[in-house]
């Protein structure tokens, strides 16, 4: 049976690697009688591990838990909906085993073993989802009379289907201009939603 590697902090990993390079300490001395052993500062974080976890980290290997700071994006790998979670504050994760997070003003917990950092691309997508959601729209849910901008020119959405967007020029009001929907998503930006316009 394959044994799982314990998840430890970066600080604990550094201490273990230093001990490996120098010498090993008796588990009994280190854990049962720490007062009889003069601990160096770098070794003290190891006392927060159980003897079993320390042993496994030494002889089987370990994984370093990702470190998060307030305001960073956190990705819960068990979340099927890929919910965007922004770290609000952190509890003592070594005791509780969770990152304390906040999403849409709701406090949530993400287990350490299920947490990882968002990639830059994921952060961009998350911000895009959040922006559209704040405007009560799904991502790239455009509607007739929305105003889009491309290369400093304004266009009004005349109609659209799953493949193309038909646009009217902001000046000439022509409706014979169309772009592939994928091109619009990549190169156009929304200037005003139809419900926010004052001129219609």
Buried (B, 14 or more C-beta within 10 A) or exposed (E): EEEEEBBBBEBBBBBBEEBEEEEEBEEEEBBEEBEEBEEEEEBEBBEBBEEEBBBBBBEEEBEEBBEBEEEBBBBBEEEEEBBBBBBBEBEEBBEEBBBBBBBEEEEBBBBBBBBBBBEEEBBEBBEEBEEBEEEEBEEBEBEEBBBBBBEEEBBBBBEBEEEBBBBBBBEEEEEEEBBEBEEBBEEBEBBBBBEEEEEE
